[in-house]
Amino acid sequence: MYCCTLYTALGHLLREFSGVPKVLLMIEGIFTIFAFLLFAVSLLIFASEIPKAMFETRKEFQRLYRGYLMNEVSISRKYLKLIKALGDTEPFYLTAWDFFRIDKGLILSLFGAALSFCVLIMQLKKINLDTMDDS
């Protein structure tokens, strides 16, 4: 969905000519790209923070479990097992159909790929316009 939005905006920005004034196409393209970047980056940043929060929660439950064992606090066996089980849980990662994990490395890779593709399209458009002027 986000890639479709990005490429639609690029289509508006790189359109050669239509009945709509070029300034309006540029403004629409810029706002569409801005909306795409805002949604995609916020989604990926929030998704990449999940494993970090789970790791911190896991450490806290492990600390709590060790504290109960060391201080010999009176607590039911059921609750002690629950705290231990929560301390042993593995971090949860959001994935894309189990192909890759959503983390900060993925965010940078996606941004770099999208930026490279945009630059490539703009260069091809420039070359195409230059060859049209020479004809």
MISE-547291 format. One record per residue: residue number from 1; residue in one letter; x, y, z of N, C-alpha, C in turn. Coordinates in steps of 0.05 Angstrom, whole numbers, plus 5000, padded with zeros to 4 digits. Each point is the difference from the previous one (the first is absolute). Layout:
BEGIN
     n   res   n_c1   n_c2   n_c3   ca_c1   ca_c2   ca_c3   c_c1   c_c2   c_c3
   NUM     a      X      Y      Z       X       Y       Z      X      Y      Z
...
This chain:
BEGIN
     n   res   n_c1   n_c2   n_c3   ca_c1   ca_c2   ca_c3   c_c1   c_c2   c_c3
     1     m   5016   4976   5000    4984    5024    5000   5018   5025   5000
     2     y   5020   5000   5017    5017    5024    5002   5016   5004   4974
     3     c   5009   4979   4988    5015    5002    4975   4983   5011   4978
     4     c   4974   4992   4999    4982    5010    4980   4996   5030   5003
     5     t   4998   5009   5025    4998    5029    5006   5025   5014   4991
     6     l   5023   4989   5005    5025    5013    4993   5002   5002   4969
     7     y   4994   4979   4986    5003    5000    4971   4978   5017   4987
     8     t   4977   5002   5012    4979    5018    4990   5010   5029   5002
     9     a   5012   5007   5023    5010    5027    5003   5022   5005   4980
    10     l   5018   4981   4996    5021    5004    4980   4988   5004   4972
    11     g   4979   4985   4994    4986    5004    4974   4990   5028   4997
    12     h   4988   5011   5021    4990    5027    4999   5023   5020   4996
    13     l   5022   4995   5014    5023    5019    4999   5014   4999   4972
    14     l   5000   4977   4988    5015    4996    4975   4983   5001   4975
    15     r   4974   5006   5004    4982    5001    4977   5008   5023   4981
    16     e   5001   4994   4974    5009    5021    4982   4980   5022   4996
    17     f   4976   4992   4994    4981    5021    4995   4972   4990   5002
    18     s   4982   5016   5010    4972    4994    5002   4984   5026   5002
    19     g   4974   4997   5003    4983    5024    5002   5003   5014   5027
    20     v   5011   4986   5020    5003    5011    5026   5026   5016   5001
    21     p   4999   5024   5013    5025    5016    5002   5022   4984   5014
    22     k   5024   5005   4990    5023    4985    5010   5005   5005   5030
    23     v   4995   5024   5009    5004    5007    5028   4982   4983   5018
    24     l   4975   4995   4992    4982    4984    5016   5010   4971   5001
    25     l   5010   4990   4977    5011    4972    5000   5024   4998   5018
    26     m   5017   5020   5000    5024    5000    5017   4991   5000   5030
    27     i   4981   5017   5007    4991    5002    5028   4988   4973   5008
    28     e   4983   4989   4983    4987    4974    5007   5021   4978   5003
    29     g   5019   5000   4982    5021    4980    5002   5017   5002   5025
    30     i   5007   5025   5007    5016    5004    5025   4984   4992   5024
    31     f   4974   5008   5002    4984    4992    5023   4996   4970   5002
    32     t   4997   4987   4977    4996    4971    5000   5025   4986   5009
    33     i   5023   5009   4990    5026    4988    5009   5004   5005   5030
    34     f   4994   5024   5009    5003    5006    5029   4982   4981   5016
    35     a   4975   4996   4992    4981    4982    5014   5011   4972   5000
    36     f   5010   4991   4977    5012    4973    4998   5023   4997   5020
    37     l   5018   5019   5000    5023    4998    5018   4992   5001   5029
    38     l   4981   5017   5007    4991    5002    5028   4988   4973   5009
    39     f   4982   4989   4984    4987    4975    5008   5019   4977   5001
    40     a   5016   4997   4979    5019    4977    4999   5021   5001   5022
    41     v   5012   5023   5004    5021    5002    5020   4988   4996   5028
    42     s   4977   5012   5006    4988    4997    5027   4992   4971   5004
    43     l   4989   4986   4981    4993    4972    5003   5025   4983   5005
    44     l   5020   5004   4985    5025    4984    5003   5014   5006   5026
    45     i   5001   5025   5008    5013    5007    5025   4986   4988   5024
    46     f   4973   5002   5000    4985    4988    5022   5003   4970   5000
    47     a   5000   4988   4977    5002    4971    4998   5028   4991   5009
    48     s   5020   5015   4994    5027    4992    5008   5006   5004   5030
    49     e   4983   5015   5014    5004    5003    5028   4988   4977   5017
    50     i   4983   4984   4988    4987    4978    5014   5020   4980   5012
    51     p   5020   4990   4985    5019    4982    5013   5016   5012   5023
    52     k   5007   5025   4997    5015    5014    5022   4983   5001   5025
    53     a   4974   5007   4997    4983    5002    5024   4995   4972   5012
    54     m   4998   4980   4983    4997    4972    5010   5025   4991   5015
    55     f   5023   5007   4990    5025    4993    5013   5002   5013   5028
    56     e   4992   5026   5001    5001    5014    5026   4980   4988   5020
    57     t   4976   4993   4990    4980    4987    5017   5010   4973   5010
    58     r   5013   4985   4982    5011    4974    5008   5021   5003   5022
    59     k   5018   5020   4996    5020    5004    5021   4988   5008   5027
    60     e   4978   5015   4999    4987    5008    5025   4987   4976   5014
    61     f   4988   4983   4985    4988    4976    5012   5022   4981   5011
    62     q   5023   4999   4986    5022    4983    5010   5011   5012   5026
    63     r   5002   5027   5001    5009    5013    5024   4981   4995   5023
    64     l   4974   5002   4994    4979    4996    5020   5001   4971   5011
    65     y   5004   4981   4982    5001    4972    5008   5024   4995   5018
    66     r   5023   5010   4992    5024    4997    5016   4997   5013   5027
    67     g   4986   5023   5001    4996    5014    5025   4982   4984   5019
    68     y   4979   4987   4989    4983    4983    5017   5016   4976   5011
    69     l   5017   4989   4983    5015    4976    5009   5021   5008   5021
    70     m   5014   5023   4996    5021    5008    5018   4989   5009   5027
    71     n   4978   5014   4999    4989    5011    5025   4981   4981   5014
    72     e   4995   4977   4988    4982    4980    5011   4974   5012   5008
    73     v   4988   5016   4983    4975    5013    5005   4978   4979   4997
    74     s   4980   5002   5017    4978    4981    4999   4982   5006   4976
    75     i   5000   4983   4981    4983    5004    4976   4991   4972   4991
    76     s   4977   4998   4989    4990    4974    4992   5017   4989   4978
    77     r   5001   4974   4998    5016    4986    4980   4990   5006   4972
    78     k   4974   5003   4998    4987    5006    4974   5011   5027   4989
    79     y   5000   5020   5017    5009    5027    4991   5030   5000   4994
    80     l   5015   4984   5016    5029    4998    4995   5005   4987   4973
    81     k   4985   4980   4993    5003    4987    4974   4992   5019   4977
    82     l   4979   5016   5005    4992    5019    4980   5022   5021   4995
    83     i   5011   5010   5021    5022    5020    4997   5024   4988   4986
    84     k   5007   4975   5006    5022    4987    4987   4994   4996   4970
    85     a   4975   4991   4994    4992    4996    4972   5001   5026   4984
    86     l   4991   5022   5012    5001    5026    4987   5029   5009   4996
    87     g   5017   4993   5018    5029    5007    4998   5014   4984   4978
    88     d   4989   4977   4993    5012    4982    4980   4989   5004   4972
    89     t   4981   5018   4997    4988    5003    4973   5020   5012   4981
    90     e   4998   4992   4975    5018    5011    4979   4988   5026   4989
    91     p   5017   5018   4991    4989    5025    4988   4983   4995   4976
    92     f   4980   5017   4997    4981    4998    4978   5009   5019   4978
    93     y   5002   4989   4975    5007    5017    4977   4977   5001   4981
    94     l   4994   5024   4990    4982    5002    4978   5014   4991   4975
    95     t   4988   4984   4984    5013    4990    4975   4981   5005   4977
    96     a   5011   4999   4977    4984    5001    4975   4999   4971   4989
    97     w   4979   4986   5008    4995    4972    4992   5025   4983   5007
    98     d   5013   5005   5022    5023    4985    5009   5024   5001   4981
    99     f   5000   5019   4981    5023    5003    4982   5022   5016   5013
   100     f   4993   5022   5013    5020    5017    5013   4987   5013   5024
   101     r   5017   5008   5019    4991    5014    5024   5000   5030   4995
   102     i   4981   5013   5012    4999    5029    4998   5016   5011   5023
   103     d   5023   5012   4992    5018    5013    5020   5012   5025   4987
   104     k   5018   5012   5015    5011    5025    4990   5017   4996   4975
   105     g   5013   4977   4997    5015    4995    4976   4982   4999   4975
   106     l   4977   4988   5004    4980    4999    4978   4991   5028   4992
   107     i   4996   5017   5020    4991    5028    4994   5021   5014   4983
   108     l   5025   4997   5007    5021    5014    4984   5002   4988   4973
   109     s   4997   4973   4997    5002    4987    4974   4977   5009   4982
   110     l   4976   5001   5011    4977    5009    4984   5003   5029   4991
   111     f   5009   5017   5019    5003    5028    4993   5021   5003   4978
   112     g   5022   4985   5002    5021    5002    4980   4991   4990   4973
   113     a   4984   4978   5000    4990    4989    4974   4980   5019   4987
   114     a   4982   5012   5016    4981    5019    4989   5014   5025   4990
   115     l   5019   5010   5015    5015    5024    4991   5015   4994   4974
   116     s   5013   4977   4999    5015    4993    4976   4982   4998   4976
   117     f   4976   4987   5004    4981    4997    4978   4990   5027   4991
   118     c   4994   5018   5019    4991    5027    4992   5021   5015   4984
   119     v   5025   4999   5009    5021    5013    4985   5003   4988   4972
   120     l   4999   4974   4998    5001    4987    4974   4978   5009   4982
   121     i   4976   5001   5010    4977    5009    4983   5004   5029   4991
   122     m   5009   5017   5018    5004    5028    4993   5022   5003   4979
   123     q   5022   4984   5002    5021    5001    4980   4991   4990   4973
   124     l   4984   4978   5000    4989    4990    4975   4982   5020   4987
   125     k   4984   5014   5016    4982    5020    4990   5016   5023   4988
   126     k   5021   5008   5013    5017    5022    4990   5013   4992   4974
   127     i   5010   4975   4998    5013    4991    4975   4979   4999   4978
   128     n   4976   4991   5006    4979    4999    4980   4992   5027   4990
   129     l   4998   5020   5018    4994    5027    4992   5023   5012   4983
   130     d   5025   4995   5008    5022    5010    4985   5001   4989   4971
   131     t   4994   4974   4997    5000    4989    4973   4977   5010   4984
   132     m   4978   5007   5012    4977    5011    4986   5007   5028   4989
   133     d   5015   5015   5016    5007    5027    4992   5020   5000   4977
   134     d   5017   4980   4999    5020    4998    4978   4987   4992   4974
   135     s   4977   4986   5001    4988    4991    4975   4988   5022   4983
